[in-house]
Amino acid sequence: MKKIKIKIKKIKKSKRLDINIKNILKKYSRNKIIKLIKKKKIKLNNNIVTKPSKKIKKKDKITIKYKKNKKKKIKSYKYPLKIIYQDKYILIINKKNNIVVHPGSGNKKKTILNSIKYYYPYICKKVPRCGIIHRLDKNTTGLLIISKTIKSYKKLTNNIKKKKIIKMYKTIVYGKIKKNGFINAPILRNKYKRTQMCINKNGRKSITEYKIIKNYKFFTFLKIILHTGRTHQIRVHLNHINHPIVGEKIYTNKNIKKYKISYKIKKKIKKLNRQALHAYFIKFKHPIKKKKINIKIKIPKDMKQIIKEIKKNKK
């Protein structure tokens, strides 16, 4: 049984119980804190609390009591990693389509993390999350950074929080976008579909920048720069401005039916069987060597084939 005692010394902006616990216990996610509250594992001044939004005040005493989960053994999975760069401290791979980065409820064995355990077992012994410092969706391809040491892991995760790691994507969207722009719309987990995200005024600040690479008749080839890193951010934001990503199935609205797309293009999109989204560029300072890491890769073959087909349509 694990027991944590907290005394509220200072309240910053919010008086919410969950936010204040998160501010003190940095290693705990807000979702985990909310779950503990709902499971009646948290007491405020010796009284059980069931609402994460419960208001607190200075000198309040909080007690958290729960069973510590046993560490689950990570299984190895022999899945080939396409290495773009590596040294003693970091590893950068080009993630393929149709593979999850972290184990989850639907897939606990066949992920990038399990593959790291197979090829680099020493990383998983010493570094949290087998060194993975950020993630890509299952059907998003491209660059992914992995730390080989605890020191590089701490520095890189801190740099992500401070927005010192620049990540850029390329994508193909429905409709002709006329000018470059920003999407500034808060994102929150969907209340009714917990695996999905949605635009909500109560959500977390989310900013996506987009730049036009090329316009086509019914499509736009875009460069995306993330200014925040929310789950499904690019997919949710582009659908929000009525330019959903080609091949995207969860967040694509019905407006795409208005485009008179040829049978050949539809066939290529169906064959794509994923969102046309690729993390093609990453830039950051090496956590140990301090040199600049600046890596750019080409879009994958399946996205090239879509562009080749849509080029045939007259503007």
QUIBELBEL-V981898 format. One record per pair of residues at least 12 apart in sequence whose ideal C-beta (glycine too) atoms are under 10 Angstrom apart, sorted by the first residue. I is the first residue (numbers start at 1). J is the second residue. Records with the same first field share a line. If there is no record, write none. Layout:
I: J, J
This chain:
1: 65, 66, 67, 68
2: 41, 64, 65, 66, 67, 68, 69
3: 63, 64, 65, 66
4: 21, 24, 25, 28, 42, 62, 63, 64, 65, 66
5: 43, 61, 62, 63, 64, 65
6: 20, 21, 24, 25, 42, 44, 60, 61, 62, 63, 64
7: 24, 58, 59, 60, 61, 62
8: 20, 21, 23, 24, 44, 56, 57, 58, 59, 60, 61, 62
9: 24, 58, 59, 60
10: 23, 24, 58
11: 23, 55, 56, 57, 58, 60
14: 53, 55, 56
15: 53, 54, 55, 56, 57
16: 30, 51, 52, 53, 54, 55, 56
17: 33, 34, 37, 42, 44, 49, 51, 52, 53, 54, 55, 56, 60, 62
18: 30, 31, 32, 33, 34, 36, 37, 42, 49, 51, 52, 53, 54, 56
19: 33, 52, 53, 56
20: 33, 54, 55, 56, 60, 62
21: 33, 34, 36, 37, 42, 52, 56, 62, 64
22: 34
24: 62
25: 62, 64
27: 128
28: 64
30: 52, 204
31: 189
32: 66
33: 52, 64
34: 51, 52, 53
35: 52, 66
36: 49, 52, 64, 65, 66
37: 49, 50, 51, 52, 53, 54, 64
38: 50, 51, 52
39: 66
40: 65, 66
41: 63, 64, 65, 66, 67
42: 54, 62, 63, 64, 65, 66
43: 61, 62, 63, 64, 65
44: 56, 60, 61, 62, 63
45: 57, 59, 60, 61, 62, 63
46: 61, 63
47: 63
48: 63
49: 62
72: 103, 108
73: 117
74: 103, 108, 109, 111, 113, 114, 116, 117, 118, 121, 124, 125, 129, 130
75: 103, 108, 109, 110, 111, 113, 114, 117, 118
76: 109, 114, 115, 116, 117, 118, 119, 121, 124
77: 99, 103, 109, 110, 111, 112, 113, 114, 115, 116, 117, 118, 119
78: 110, 114, 115, 118, 119
79: 96, 99, 110, 111, 112, 114, 115, 116, 118, 119
80: 93, 96, 115, 118, 119
81: 93, 94, 95, 96, 112, 115, 116, 118, 119, 120, 144, 146
82: 94, 95, 96, 141, 297
83: 119, 146
84: 142, 143, 144, 282, 295, 296, 297
85: 143, 145, 282, 293, 295
86: 120, 146, 148
87: 148, 152, 286, 288, 289, 293
88: 148, 149, 152, 288, 289
89: 131, 147, 148, 149, 151, 152, 153, 155, 156, 286, 287, 288, 289
90: 131, 133, 145, 146, 147, 148, 149, 152, 153, 155, 156, 284, 286, 287, 288, 289, 293
91: 116, 119, 120, 123, 131, 132, 144, 145, 146, 147, 148, 152
92: 143, 144, 145, 146, 282, 284, 293, 295, 297
93: 112, 115, 116, 142, 143, 144, 145, 146
94: 141, 142, 143, 144, 278, 279, 280, 295, 297, 298, 300
95: 112, 135, 136, 137, 138, 140, 141, 142, 143, 144, 278, 279
96: 112, 141, 142, 300
97: 138, 139, 140, 141, 142, 272, 273, 274, 275, 278, 300, 302
98: 138, 139, 141, 273, 274
99: 111, 112, 114, 115, 136, 138, 139, 141
100: 112, 113, 114, 135, 136, 137, 138, 139
101: 113, 115, 129, 132, 134, 135, 136, 137, 138, 140, 144
102: 114, 129, 130, 132, 135
104: 138, 195
105: 195
106: 138, 195
107: 138
111: 130, 132, 138
112: 130, 132, 135, 136, 144, 146
113: 129, 130, 131, 132, 135, 146
114: 130
115: 130
116: 129, 130, 131, 132, 146, 148
117: 130
120: 146, 148
122: 148, 149
123: 146, 147, 148, 149, 150, 153
126: 147, 148, 149, 150, 153
127: 146, 147, 148, 149, 150, 151, 152, 153, 154
128: 147, 150, 153, 154, 157
129: 146, 147, 153, 157
130: 146, 147, 153
131: 145, 146, 147, 148, 149, 150, 152, 153, 156
132: 144, 145, 146, 147, 153, 157
133: 145, 146, 147, 152, 153, 154, 155, 156, 157, 158, 159, 160, 165, 287
134: 146, 156, 157, 160, 165, 167, 229, 279, 282
135: 229, 231
136: 167, 169, 277, 278, 279
137: 231, 232, 233, 234, 235, 248, 250, 274, 275, 277, 279
138: 274, 275
139: 235, 247, 248, 249, 272, 273, 274, 275, 276, 277
140: 169, 171, 232, 234, 235, 245, 274, 275, 276, 277, 278, 279
141: 169, 274, 275, 276, 277, 278, 279, 280, 297, 299, 300, 302, 303
142: 167, 168, 169, 170, 277, 278, 279, 280, 281, 282, 297, 299, 300
143: 167, 168, 169, 278, 279, 280, 281, 282, 295, 296, 297
144: 279, 282
145: 159, 160, 165, 167, 282, 284, 287, 293, 295
147: 287
148: 288
149: 287, 288
151: 287, 288
152: 286, 287, 288, 289
153: 287
154: 287
155: 284, 285, 286, 287, 288
156: 284, 285, 286, 287
157: 287
158: 287
159: 284, 285, 287
160: 229, 284
161: 229
163: 226, 227, 228, 229
164: 283, 284, 285
165: 226, 229, 282, 283, 284, 285, 293
166: 225, 226, 227, 281, 282, 283, 284, 294
167: 224, 225, 226, 229, 279, 280, 281, 282, 283, 284
168: 209, 211, 223, 224, 225, 226, 278, 279, 280, 281, 282, 283, 296
169: 208, 210, 222, 223, 224, 225, 226, 234, 277, 278, 279, 280, 281, 299
170: 213, 221, 222, 223, 224, 276, 277, 278, 279, 280, 281, 297, 298, 299, 300, 303, 307
171: 210, 213, 220, 221, 222, 223, 224, 234, 235, 238, 243, 245, 246, 247, 248, 275, 276, 277, 278, 280, 299, 303
172: 213, 214, 216, 219, 220, 221, 222, 245, 246, 247, 269, 272, 275, 276, 277, 278, 299, 303, 306, 307, 310
173: 210, 219, 220, 221, 222, 224, 234, 238, 239, 241, 242, 243, 244, 245, 246, 248, 252, 256, 275, 276, 277
174: 218, 219, 220, 238, 239, 242, 243, 244, 245, 246, 248, 252, 253, 255, 256, 257, 258, 259, 261, 269
175: 215, 216, 218, 219, 220, 238, 241, 242, 243, 244, 255, 256, 258, 259
176: 212, 215, 216, 217, 218, 219, 220, 243, 259, 315
177: 210, 211, 212, 215, 219, 220, 221, 222, 238, 241, 242, 243
178: 212, 215, 220
179: 210, 211, 212
180: 209, 210, 211, 212, 222, 223
181: 208, 209, 210, 211, 212, 241
182: 207, 208, 209, 210, 225, 227, 237
183: 199, 206, 207, 208, 209, 210, 224, 227, 233, 234, 236, 237, 238, 240, 241, 243
184: 205, 206, 207, 208, 209, 227, 228, 237
185: 198, 199, 200, 201, 203, 205, 206, 207, 208, 233, 236, 237, 240, 241
186: 198, 199, 200, 201, 202, 203, 204, 205, 206, 207, 228, 230
187: 199, 200, 203, 204, 205, 206, 208, 228, 230, 231, 232, 233, 236, 237, 240
188: 200, 201, 202, 203, 204, 206, 230, 236
189: 203, 204, 230, 231, 232
190: 232, 236
193: 250
195: 231, 232, 250
196: 231, 232, 235, 236, 250, 251
197: 230, 231, 232, 233, 235, 236, 237, 250, 251
198: 232, 236, 240, 251
199: 236, 237, 239, 240
203: 230, 236
204: 228, 230, 231, 233
205: 227, 228, 230
206: 226, 227, 228, 229, 230, 231, 233, 234, 236, 237, 240
207: 225, 226, 227, 228, 230, 233, 237
208: 224, 225, 226, 227, 228, 230, 233, 234, 236, 237, 238, 240, 241
209: 223, 224, 225, 226, 227
210: 222, 223, 224, 225, 234, 237, 238, 241, 243
211: 223, 224, 225
213: 307
214: 307, 310, 311
215: 315
216: 265, 307, 309, 310, 311, 312, 313, 314, 315
217: 259, 260, 261, 262, 265, 310, 311, 312, 313, 314, 315
218: 246, 256, 258, 259, 260, 261, 262, 265, 310, 313
219: 243, 246, 259, 261, 265, 276, 306, 307, 310, 311, 313
220: 238, 243, 246, 310
221: 246, 276, 299, 303, 306, 307, 310, 311
222: 234, 238, 243, 245, 276, 277
223: 280, 281
224: 237, 238, 245, 277, 278, 279, 280
225: 281
226: 279
232: 248, 250, 251, 275
234: 248, 251, 275, 277, 279
235: 248, 249, 250, 251, 252, 275, 277
236: 248, 250, 251
237: 251
238: 251, 252, 275, 277
239: 251, 252, 253, 255, 256
240: 253
242: 255, 256
243: 255, 256
244: 256, 275
245: 274, 275, 276, 277
246: 261, 265, 268, 269, 272, 274, 275, 276, 277, 303, 306, 307, 310
247: 268, 269, 270, 271, 272, 273, 274, 275, 276, 277, 302, 303, 306
248: 274, 275, 276, 277
249: 273, 274, 275
250: 275
251: 275
252: 275
260: 313
261: 309, 310, 313
262: 309, 310, 312, 313
264: 309, 310, 312, 313
265: 306, 309, 310, 312, 313
266: 309
267: 309
268: 302, 305, 306, 307, 308, 309, 310
269: 305, 306, 309, 310
271: 302, 305, 306
272: 300, 302, 303, 305, 306
273: 302
274: 300, 302, 303
276: 299, 300, 302, 303, 306, 307
277: 299, 303
278: 297, 298, 299, 300, 302, 303
279: 297
280: 295, 296, 297, 298, 299, 300, 303
281: 294, 295, 296, 297
282: 294, 295, 296, 297
283: 295, 296
